Amino acid sequence: MWVSIAIIVFYIIGLLSAVNAVMTTRTSQGAIAWVLSLITFPFIAVPAYWVFGNSRFNGYAKARNSNNAEVEKKLVETLKVLEPYHLDKSTKSLQGDVIERLADLPFLSHNTVDLLIDGESVFGSIIEGLNSATSYILFQFYIVHDDTIGEKIKECLIAKAKEGVKIYFLYDEIGSHDLGDVYKNDLKKSGIAVHSFHTQKGKGNRFQLNFRNHRKVVVVDGKTAWIGGLNVGDEYLGRDEKVGNWRDTHMKITGPAAIAVQVSFSEDWHWATGGIVPEIGWMPTPSKGGNANILIVPSGPADELETVSLMFLHAINSAKERIWIATPYFVPDYAILFALQLAVLRDVDVRIMVPDKSDNLLVNLSFYTYLEEPNLKGVRFFRYADGFLHEKVMLIDHAAATVGTANFDNRSFRLNFEITGLVSDQEFIEKVEEMFINDFKLSLETTKSDMDKKPFWFKLMARLARLTSPVQ
């Protein structure tokens, strides 16, 4: 009798959850996937839905947008002091005023930007920057490991804290789930403020594991910032024998755009700490001789609009000559697919580069279905074969390039907190182009014929994996 009652209750909860999915899921594909699962397999789908199903991060948006929030007041003040570095409309690339509205931040001039390729150059640059700090350091990563590079970073931060430098250390508790208390306590004992992002804080988030703060941010003294694809761990330096060579990209920003990066950090810190705003400087410092124009685009599930997917969509639609994309996870929605096809029809050179061997089986299987996707006819696909490709980089014509943390998948589009830098600078664009060309040489161009050669079981598994793309 009790078993029968339990079964009935589960089906009722499944039905009610399906109604909730219809009303709240952002995409029709995702809603359909959840509804079918909740009605058909409620015993499995109901717990999964209430852990992974929410697409809105409750509370963060209210905390960020509240007129009484200190961070909001600070943002208004910051935008005023940044006004001398705003670009006028005639100098903006990619109809930049549209993306400015998405970012809620302006394109900023008088910056210097350095392209950092692979772990040695990235961590070498970051550690050099940390050692130069005189006032404060903002340090935020999705993953921090207590390994060789993690220890080196910790020692560097502790040494600066002893010098009187204020340090704010923010990590994602899901990405950094194995970061031990000893590591964190060592930082705290040195006077460093340490907090997890608290993705489960707030009404409706308690049981959620779906949201991640995927940002990788370092800011030193409000003058220099680093963003990109690398986390803190030995594998990002190619020291993990199972993974092998790790191919990734970061960038170093010197100038007013560093202030825009710390706006993103401050909003996250404000959320994580329950209302505290870091005690840091907000006066921009122009880079001597810097000519790079940069727009910082924070994005996440608290945004009113789907910021990062709209930014990518706008960039693709703006392309006239080429759109080259490097991403470890290519599972886009149909809006992106249609935009890529339209770009091909405009005779735009469209290239997508992904890793040959992915660390995500479902994503890897799903990728092969795009080779036979009618909407992508004319798109050239490359599988990077010299290790694991983890960078998130895009090159648009000869006008702009992006480097950041966002992948071309549903998680980055709608579930993760991400940050992307859009750069308009000829020298930087040429370096990104050279980087792409070198990586294409180390890649295997893949076409529909490669999928045709696969056995039936592989094609079936790939198609089944593709069905899960809205909730991957």
N, C-alpha and C positions, 0 to 999 in steps of 0.2 A: 504493500500500500504506500509506504513512504517513498519507495523508488518511483512509483507512478506519479506521486505528487511532485517529486523533485524534477522529473522529466517535464511535466506540465509547466512548472515554474520556470524552468530553463527556456522552454519554447516561448513562454510569455515574455520573459526578459529579452530573449532574442528578437522578438517582434518589436518590442518597445525600443530596443537598441537600433533596430533597422530604421525605425521612424526617425530616431535621432540622427542617424547617419545621413538619411535623405535631407534632413533640414540643415545639417551643419557641415557636411563634407564639401570641400572646395571644388572638386571636379566631379563631373558626372561619371567618369570611369571609376574613380575611387568609391563613389557612392554605390554604384552597381556592384563592385567587387565586395564591399562590406555587406550590403543587403543580402546578396545571394549566400554569402558565408554565414551570416547571422541566422537566416531562416533555415538553411540546410544543415549546418553543423553548429548549433548553438552552444554545445558543451565545450567546443574548442574556441569558437569565434567570439563568444561573449566576453570571456576574460581577456582575449587578445584585443578586442575592440576597446575596452575600457583602459587598457594599458597603452595601446599604440594608435588608437583611432582618432584622437582629438587633433584637429589641425589649427586650433587657435590657442595661443599661449595666454591663458587668463591671468589678468592682474598686471602683467608687464606694461601693456599698452596704457592702462589707466595710470600706473605709476609714472610712466614717461610723459604722458600728455596732460597730466594734472597741472592746472594753472598755478597751484600752490607748491609744486615740486621744485626743490632747489635746483635740480639739474635742468629743468625747463627755463628757469630764470637765468641760469648760467649760459644756456644755449643762446638765448636772446642777446645777452651781453656779448657773447663771443662772436655772433654773426655781425654785430656792429663793428667790432675791432678788426674783423676780417674784410670789411668793405673795400679798403684800398687795394686789395688783391683780387677782387672779383673781376671776371672777364666780361667785357661787353658782348652783346649777342653776336656781333659780326665776326668775332674771333673764336667762337665755340665750334668744336668739331661734333659731328653726329647730331646736329640739332640739340646741342647740349642743354638747352633750357628745359627740354622735356625730361631728361635724365636728372637734372637738378631738382625738379619737382618730385621725382621718385625718391631721390636721396634725402630730401629736405636739407641739403647742404649745397653750397655753391662750388663751381669750378674756381680753382685758385691758381694764381700765377706766382712767379718768382721762386720756383722750386728746382732743386736738383734731384734727379732720380737715377739710381744705380740698379742694373739688372744683376741679380745674384743667382747663379746657376749651380745647383747641387749643394749638398750639406756642408762641405768644407768651407765654401765661400760664404754661405749663409750664417753659420754659427761663428765663423771667424769675424764677420762683420758685426754681428749682434754682440758678441763678447767684447769686442773693441769699443762698441758704443756704450755698453754697460760700464766699462772701466772709465769712460770719459765723463760719466754723470756727476754733476755737482749739486743738483737740487732734488730731483725725483726720478723714479723709474716706474712705468706702468708695464706690467708683465702678464700676459694672458695667453694661454694655450689650451686647446681642446685636450691634448694628451701631453702629460709630463711623466716620464719614466725616471725611476731612481736607478740609473745606470751610469756609465762613464760620462756621457755628455750631460746627463741630468745632475750628477754630482759636481761637474765643473761649473755649470750654471749656478747651482746652489752656493758653492764656495764664493763665486764672483758676487752674487747678491748679498751674501752675509758680509763680505769684505766692504762693500759699498755702504751697507747699513751701519757698520761700525764707524764709517767716516761721517755719518750724520745725514746720508742721503735717504729721503723718504721713499719707501718701496711698497707698491701695491701688487699683490700676487693673486691672480684669479685663474681658476681652473674649472673644467667641466667634470663633475663627479662621475659621469658615465664614461666619458673618454679616459679619464684618469682614475678609474676604479681601483687600480692596483697601486696607486701612489700611497705609500705607507705613512702612518702617523709620525714615525721618526723623522722623515724628510720634512714634513710640514711643521713639526714641532721645532726642529732645528732652525727653520726660518723664523718662526714666531718668537723664539727665545732671543733672536737677534734684533727684535723690534720691527720685523717685517709684517705688514698686515696681510693675512692669508685668508682667502675665502673661496668656497666652491660657488658655482653659479646658482645653485638651488633651483634646478629645473622642476622640482616637485613642490616648490613653495607656491602657495596661492590657491584660492578656491578653484576646484575642478582639476588641479594638477597633481594631486597627492599620489595617484596611482599611475601617473603618466611616465613612460620611459621613452616617449616618442620624440621629445624635443632635446636638441643638443646645442650647446654653444660651441660652434665649430670654428670660431674665430681664432686667429693666431696674430697677436698684436704685441709689439714692444714700442714704447715711446720713452725717449730720454730727454728730460728737461723741456719738453714741448717744442723742441727744435728738430728732432730726428725721429722717424718712425720706421718700423719694419712690418710688412704684411706679406702673406703668401701661403704656400701649401705645406710647409714643413712643420711638424710638431717637434717636441723635445724628446729624443730617443735615439739610441745607437743605430737602429734600423734606418733612420733617415740619413745616416752617414754611410750606409752600405755595409754596416758591420754585422748584420744578421745573415748567417750563412744560408738559411732557408729562403730568405728573400733575395739576397744578392744585391746587385747595383740598384740604388734608389735614385730615380730621376725626378727632380723636383725644382721648383723655381720660387724665389722670393724677390721682393724689391725693397730697397732702402730709399726713404723719402727724406729730404732735408729742405725745410722751408715751411711756409704757412699751412700746407696740407697736413703736416704733422699734427696741427691743432685739431683738424677735422677727424683724424684718427682717434685722438684722445677724447673727442666728444662721444664716439661709439663706446670706448672703454668706460667712460664715466657713467653712461646710461646703464651699462651692465653692472657696474660696481654699485650704483644706486639701488638697483633691483636686488642684488645678492646680499647687500648689507642691511636692507630694510630702510633705506632713505639717506644713507651717508654719501656725501659728495667728496671725492678726493681733494685734499688740500694741495692744489697744484697751480702753476701759472697758466695764464690764458692769452698772453700777449704774443702774437706771431712774430717770427724772426725770418725775414727773407733770406734766401740763400744767395751768397755773393756770386753774381754771374749766372744764376739759375734762370733758365728760360722755359722750363717744363710747366705746362698747365695740367693740373691734376684734379679730378673729382673723386672723392671718397664716397663709396656707396655701401653703407651698412644695410643689412636686410634681415628679415626674420618673421616668424609666425605672429608677432605682435603688430606687424605693419597692416595698415588698412588695405593696401594693395599688395599684389605679389611682386614685390620690388625687383628681385633679381631676375626672375623669368621675364618680366616686362623689359628690363634693361637689356638682356640678351636678345629678346625679340626685336627691340628697337634697333639694336646694333646690326643685326642680320638684315633687317629691312632697309637700313641706311646704306649698306655696302653696295659699291658700284663696280669694284674690281676684284676683291678677294675677301673671304672670310675664313680664316684658319683657326681651328679650335683644338686645343689639347685638354683632355679630361680623362681621369681614370674611370669615371662612371658615366656612360652615355645612355641614358634611358629617358629621353625627353618626352614631353606631351605633344599632342598633334599640332598645337599652335606653332611650336618650334619646328616641327617636321615640315609643315606647310610653308613656313618662312624660308627654310633652307631650299625647298623646291623652287619657290618663286625666285630666290637668288640665282639658282642655276639657270632658270629661264631668262634672267637678265644678263646671262653670260658672265656671272660672277664665278670666280674660282673658289669653290667650296671644298674644304678639306677637313676631315675629322681624324684626330689621332688619339688612340686609346692604347692601353697596355696589351701586349700579346698574351700575357698571363695575368689575369686579374686575381685579386684577393677576395672577390665576391662571386661565387658560382652563379647565382641567379642573374647578376648584371652581365657576366661574361656570356652566358647562354643567350640572354635577351639581345645582346649586341648583334649576334649573327642574323637575327631576324630582320634587322634594318638593312642588311645587304640586299634583300629581295623586296624591300618596301617600295612600292610604286611612287610614293611621295618623295623618295630620296634618289630618284633616277638622276644620274649626273654628278652626285656627290662622291668625292673620292675618300675612301677609308684607308687608314694606315694603322697597323698594329706595331707598336714600338717593341723591339725585340731585345734591346740591350739592357735588360733589367725591368724593374717595375716603374711605370710612368705614373706619377702622382700629381703632377703640376696641373694648375687650373689657369690656363692662359688663352687669350683670344687676340687675334690680329685682324684689324678691320681696315681694308684698303691700305693707303700709306698715311692714314689720318690719325689712327689711335690704336692703342693696345690695352688690354686689361690683364692684371695679375691679381689673384685673390685666393679665396678659400672655397668658392662655390663651384660645385660640380654641375653637370648637365643631367640632373635627375630630380625626381619628385622631392626627395629629402631636402636638397639644397634650395629648390624652388619654393617649398612651402613649410618645411618643418624645422630647418636649422637656422640658427643665427649665424650669418655670414658677413664677410666684409670684402669688398672688391675695390681696387684702385683703377680708374680709367685715366690713362695718360695720353696726352697729346704733346709729343716732343719728337722731332725728326731723328735725332741721334738714338734715342731709346727705341723707337720703332724699328730702326735699322738693326739694332742689336737683337731685338725680338725676332725679326725676320731671319737673321743669320742663325739664331738658335733653332728655329723651326726647320730651316733647310738642313742643318746638321742632323736633327732628330729624324727627319724624313729619310735620310740616307741610312739610318739605323733601324728603319721600320720595314715591315712587309705590307705592300699595298694589297688590299683584300677586296675582292669583287663578288658579285652574285655567283659566279662559277665556283668559288670556294665553298659556298653554302650548298650548291648543287651536288658537290662531291661528298658531302657528309652523309652518313648512313641515316636511315629512316628514324631510328631511335633518338639520334642527336637532334634531328629536325623537330621531332615531337617534344623532346625535353625543352628545346629552345622556345617553341611556341607556348608551352605551358608556363615557362618562366616569364615570358613576355606578358602573359595575362596578369601576373602579379606586379607589373611595373608601377601601377598607381600607388601601391602600398609598399614598395621596396624601400 
